[in-house]
Amino acid sequence: MSFSDNERSWSEENFSGTMLGDERRVQRVIMFAQALATHPGKSIPQLFDRPYDVKAVYNLGSVP
């Protein structure tokens, strides 16, 4: 998935300081924000081509 510099910089600026206990989770949030900024109004399965990415985003909400 390709993002423009605008979506990339916006998501990194707003979410890079997120405290999630693991840097990989922070990167997942940034990728999710980029996808939402690029395609507002789409569902999570519509945002990603790979089933792994869909599952990873859903898992963000299930881990304390």
ABEGO torsion letter per residue (X at the ends): XBBBAAAAAAAAAAAAABBAGBAAAAAAAAAAAAAAAABBGBBAAAABABAAAAAAAAAAAABX
